[in-house]
């Protein structure tokens, strides 16, 4: 019901049931694991993760089938640390549907390089918010990582529909960080584990110093992208406003993870949005994009001439 109300769809759909929030696909890639390990274990793990994500109720809101958040998780196993313990790279992607279109805008496109976990075939994938680290940190780390990214996806999705709509989910992600499993080979949860990790991403979205980040998602999606179908000339300035806000944050806090996180996977979308802009608007957008999304600066320079 949430999206229908927020997008002001005139047809009111009533539901007394509670449907899960995610339409998640999980792929476990095990090509780098030695051939003597039974690969059937990883197929079982993949099925278990799909069930964990799609069967669990993550919010108190009722979702219609068409409202479920489409997301993909690629768990690429890179090494066997010890028997039944694996190191992996996790790629997380989530889309946000744009009103009055079939287009899905990338709202999350991130790669986490620090996932280590223990898995024995058919073990239960448990997650308890009140006991995140469980009885075995390496076993608990798998579901803690996935639950963390679910709450980050939910936070960003809710932020994109209502001002500060995702606060409670960012706080849940932060609580996972605070109570995360701790032990040998486990990383990504601490400030000193790196500058682009789970700790810093949650910190950026719960720190009142960076409240403009939340405005960015609302302005970009609800005020901008959702109105592109109705009136592009009115919608694009809202997207420029979002970029201006990101520029303000970046000026005060250079290289903030939250700013860089926003641009991941968005270069195609942003280039297309401003190709049809009037010269002055296109010039401003190009200037901001080259400054903020450095890895794609040359592309913006060429395509937004």
Wavefront OBJ file of the C-alpha trace (Angstrom):
o trace
v 0.000 0.000 0.000
v 2.932 2.285 0.734
v 3.960 3.128 -2.831
v 0.376 3.468 -4.035
v -0.333 6.078 -1.378
v 2.935 7.916 -1.842
v 2.591 8.086 -5.611
v -1.019 9.286 -5.334
v -2.442 6.622 -7.584
v -6.173 7.205 -7.795
v -7.172 3.560 -7.568
v -7.219 2.617 -3.893
v -6.244 -0.965 -3.228
v -7.059 -2.371 0.185
v -5.240 -5.320 1.666
v -5.511 -6.826 5.119
v -2.532 -9.154 4.644
v 1.143 -8.486 5.077
v 3.244 -9.308 2.062
v 7.017 -9.419 2.094
v 8.913 -6.411 0.783
v 11.542 -7.906 -1.494
v 11.636 -9.516 -4.875
v 15.225 -10.633 -4.470
v 17.357 -12.803 -6.696
v 20.520 -14.355 -5.288
v 23.361 -15.908 -7.243
v 26.174 -17.753 -5.494
v 29.208 -18.102 -7.787
v 31.724 -20.726 -6.703
v 34.034 -21.004 -9.726
v 37.088 -19.967 -7.691
v 36.578 -22.624 -5.021
v 38.637 -25.825 -5.431
v 36.944 -28.673 -7.284
v 37.154 -31.065 -4.322
v 34.483 -29.053 -2.485
v 30.982 -30.350 -3.204
v 29.421 -27.531 -5.260
v 25.926 -28.740 -4.347
v 26.485 -26.958 -1.018
v 26.504 -23.612 -2.801
v 23.270 -24.308 -4.640
v 21.698 -25.092 -1.283
v 23.136 -21.857 0.102
v 21.718 -19.882 -2.827
v 18.238 -21.303 -2.241
v 18.502 -20.636 1.493
v 19.500 -17.000 0.901
v 16.605 -16.447 -1.522
v 14.206 -17.774 1.101
v 15.846 -15.724 3.840
v 15.442 -12.479 1.903
v 12.035 -13.042 0.344
v 10.214 -14.885 3.124
v 11.169 -12.672 6.050
v 9.022 -9.654 6.970
v 11.384 -6.682 7.159
v 8.885 -3.865 7.834
v 5.422 -3.368 9.305
v 3.997 -2.118 6.009
v 1.770 -4.040 3.641
v 3.192 -4.440 0.140
v 1.331 -5.346 -3.021
v 3.097 -7.775 -5.342
v 3.909 -5.002 -7.823
v 5.367 -2.849 -5.038
v 8.074 -5.285 -3.985
v 11.591 -3.933 -4.254
v 13.482 -5.621 -7.062
v 17.033 -6.415 -5.976
v 19.904 -8.702 -6.927
v 22.677 -10.123 -4.782
v 25.726 -11.769 -6.337
v 27.820 -13.618 -3.761
v 31.073 -14.419 -5.547
v 33.109 -16.854 -3.476
v 36.783 -16.034 -3.895
v 38.529 -18.362 -1.458
v 38.128 -21.118 1.072
v 39.628 -19.724 4.263
v 39.286 -23.035 6.087
v 36.824 -25.928 5.844
v 33.276 -24.498 5.500
v 34.555 -20.911 5.807
v 34.600 -18.745 2.689
v 35.750 -15.313 1.643
v 33.521 -13.553 -0.873
v 32.703 -10.384 -2.751
v 29.055 -9.362 -2.542
v 27.495 -7.192 -5.239
v 24.209 -5.539 -4.279
v 21.853 -3.980 -6.808
v 18.388 -2.577 -6.252
v 16.014 -0.683 -8.515
v 13.401 1.953 -7.862
v 10.441 2.078 -10.292
v 9.745 5.461 -11.860
v 6.154 6.642 -11.843
v 4.188 6.397 -15.086
v 6.870 4.346 -16.812
v 8.332 0.854 -16.984
v 11.787 2.236 -16.176
v 13.690 0.992 -13.124
v 16.233 3.484 -11.790
v 19.298 2.085 -9.998
v 19.108 3.141 -6.367
v 21.835 0.770 -5.088
v 24.775 -0.610 -7.064
v 27.552 -1.479 -4.648
v 30.295 -4.053 -4.242
v 31.349 -5.219 -0.789
v 34.760 -6.899 -0.906
v 34.941 -7.985 2.736
v 32.478 -10.821 3.304
v 33.687 -13.860 5.234
v 31.290 -16.468 6.581
v 30.832 -20.056 7.645
v 28.243 -22.255 6.006
v 27.508 -25.948 6.389
v 24.908 -27.383 4.045
v 21.332 -27.160 5.332
v 22.252 -25.018 8.318
v 19.483 -22.634 9.345
v 20.000 -19.027 8.271
v 19.041 -17.207 11.455
v 18.985 -13.492 12.097
v 17.932 -11.877 15.333
v 18.157 -8.087 15.631
v 18.619 -8.456 19.374
v 21.476 -10.940 19.011
v 23.181 -10.138 15.728
v 26.442 -11.948 16.504
v 24.710 -15.193 17.501
v 26.656 -18.059 19.019
v 29.160 -18.395 16.167
v 30.389 -15.081 14.704
v 31.418 -16.508 11.328
v 28.062 -18.228 10.875
v 26.158 -15.131 11.989
v 28.185 -12.847 9.726
v 26.451 -14.136 6.594
v 22.937 -13.146 7.645
v 24.178 -9.986 9.371
v 25.676 -8.742 6.098
v 22.570 -9.545 4.074
v 20.213 -8.050 6.678
v 22.352 -4.915 6.799
v 22.035 -4.348 3.068
v 18.304 -5.071 3.151
v 17.842 -2.270 5.658
v 20.046 0.085 3.647
v 17.970 -0.671 0.535
v 14.754 -0.096 2.468
v 16.065 3.162 3.922
v 16.995 4.570 0.532
v 13.770 3.367 -1.058
v 11.618 4.971 1.653
v 13.694 8.158 1.511
v 12.946 8.364 -2.203
v 9.189 8.404 -1.570
v 8.904 10.638 1.506
v 11.160 13.157 3.286
v 13.263 11.235 5.841
v 11.054 8.223 5.190
v 13.908 5.769 5.635
v 15.208 6.884 9.032
v 14.059 3.834 10.983
v 15.723 1.449 8.520
v 19.020 3.296 8.534
v 18.919 3.042 12.321
v 18.349 -0.706 12.048
v 21.371 -0.968 9.758
v 23.382 1.069 12.253
v 22.347 -1.276 15.078
v 23.603 -4.227 13.065
v 26.941 -2.439 12.679
v 27.112 -1.721 16.405
v 26.323 -5.323 17.363
v 28.018 -7.015 14.406
v 29.848 -10.331 14.699
v 33.455 -9.881 15.709
v 36.253 -12.341 15.219
v 39.131 -13.572 13.126
v 38.710 -12.897 9.385
v 35.620 -10.733 9.921
v 35.923 -7.172 8.628
v 33.887 -4.322 7.183
v 32.044 -3.430 10.371
v 34.617 -1.140 11.983
v 35.685 2.410 11.218
v 39.299 1.275 10.946
v 38.483 -1.505 8.451
v 38.609 1.005 5.578
v 37.027 4.174 4.221
v 34.354 2.488 2.069
v 32.672 -0.123 4.188
v 29.455 -0.971 6.036
v 30.401 1.137 9.025
v 30.861 4.336 7.033
v 27.827 3.853 4.816
v 25.513 3.487 7.816
v 27.304 6.315 9.610
v 26.734 8.711 6.701
v 22.997 8.024 6.635
v 22.481 8.312 10.400
v 24.759 11.262 11.122
v 22.758 14.490 11.433
v 25.683 16.315 9.887
v 24.715 14.790 6.535
v 20.946 15.232 6.575
v 21.107 16.714 3.075
v 21.792 13.196 1.788
v 18.194 12.273 2.593
v 16.867 15.344 0.783
v 18.900 14.335 -2.254
v 17.082 11.021 -2.632
v 13.654 12.594 -2.185
v 14.327 15.455 -4.602
v 15.997 13.266 -7.184
v 13.335 10.560 -7.256
v 10.014 11.899 -6.030
v 10.367 15.511 -7.161
v 12.447 14.777 -10.242
v 12.355 11.325 -11.784
v 8.713 10.605 -10.925
v 7.661 13.777 -12.743
v 9.745 13.318 -15.883
v 6.813 11.779 -17.762
v 4.491 14.669 -16.951
v 6.871 17.558 -17.546
v 10.587 17.085 -18.169
v 11.278 20.807 -18.076
v 9.947 21.047 -14.526
v 11.434 17.749 -13.358
v 15.032 18.298 -14.474
v 15.609 21.389 -12.276
v 14.686 19.232 -9.260
v 17.396 16.791 -10.265
v 19.821 19.699 -10.599
v 18.783 20.735 -7.072
v 19.711 17.250 -5.883
v 23.115 17.574 -7.549
v 23.595 21.016 -5.981
v 22.873 19.493 -2.575
v 25.416 16.740 -3.217
v 27.919 19.394 -4.216
v 27.309 21.265 -0.949
v 27.881 18.077 1.039
v 30.998 17.243 -0.960
v 32.447 20.742 -0.528
v 32.115 20.488 3.243
v 33.064 16.796 3.398
v 35.299 15.811 0.465
v 35.169 12.142 -0.607
v 32.245 11.301 1.669
v 31.164 7.728 0.980
v 27.478 8.642 0.893
v 28.042 11.061 -1.993
v 30.026 8.580 -4.051
v 27.533 5.830 -3.240
v 24.737 7.870 -4.853
v 26.430 7.901 -8.265
v 27.217 4.192 -8.507
v 25.442 2.807 -11.567
v 23.801 6.133 -12.479
v 26.033 7.540 -15.242
v 23.832 6.262 -18.104
v 20.727 7.667 -16.471
v 22.230 11.065 -15.682
v 23.735 11.528 -19.135
v 20.375 10.771 -20.769
v 18.462 13.074 -18.426
v 20.492 16.160 -19.319
v 21.105 15.530 -23.021
v 17.889 17.404 -23.836
v 18.452 20.207 -21.335
v 18.630 23.883 -22.340
v 22.267 25.030 -22.702
v 22.554 26.757 -19.322
v 21.026 23.828 -17.417
v 23.122 21.299 -19.346
v 26.279 23.264 -18.634
v 25.540 23.395 -14.896
v 24.676 19.702 -14.771
v 27.837 18.776 -16.665
v 29.960 20.895 -14.322
v 28.466 19.268 -11.245
v 28.639 15.734 -12.599
v 32.279 16.057 -13.660
v 33.142 17.350 -10.204
v 31.147 14.794 -8.223
v 31.276 11.620 -10.307
v 34.953 11.720 -11.186
v 35.184 8.199 -12.626
v 32.655 9.197 -15.306
v 33.801 12.796 -15.754
v 35.071 12.325 -19.306
v 31.804 10.772 -20.362
v 29.780 13.710 -19.058
v 32.209 16.117 -20.695
v 31.715 14.481 -24.081
v 27.987 13.714 -23.930
v 26.836 16.961 -22.336
v 28.638 19.404 -24.614
l 1 2 3 4 5 6 7 8 9 10 11 12 13 14 15 16 17 18 19 20 21 22 23 24 25 26 27 28 29 30 31 32 33 34 35 36 37 38 39 40 41 42 43 44 45 46 47 48 49 50 51 52 53 54 55 56 57 58 59 60 61 62 63 64 65 66 67 68 69 70 71 72 73 74 75 76 77 78 79 80 81 82 83 84 85 86 87 88 89 90 91 92 93 94 95 96 97 98 99 100 101 102 103 104 105 106 107 108 109 110 111 112 113 114 115 116 117 118 119 120 121 122 123 124 125 126 127 128 129 130 131 132 133 134 135 136 137 138 139 140 141 142 143 144 145 146 147 148 149 150 151 152 153 154 155 156 157 158 159 160 161 162 163 164 165 166 167 168 169 170 171 172 173 174 175 176 177 178 179 180 181 182 183 184 185 186 187 188 189 190 191 192 193 194 195 196 197 198 199 200 201 202 203 204 205 206 207 208 209 210 211 212 213 214 215 216 217 218 219 220 221 222 223 224 225 226 227 228 229 230 231 232 233 234 235 236 237 238 239 240 241 242 243 244 245 246 247 248 249 250 251 252 253 254 255 256 257 258 259 260 261 262 263 264 265 266 267 268 269 270 271 272 273 274 275 276 277 278 279 280 281 282 283 284 285 286 287 288 289 290 291 292 293 294 295 296 297 298 299 300 301 302 303 304 305
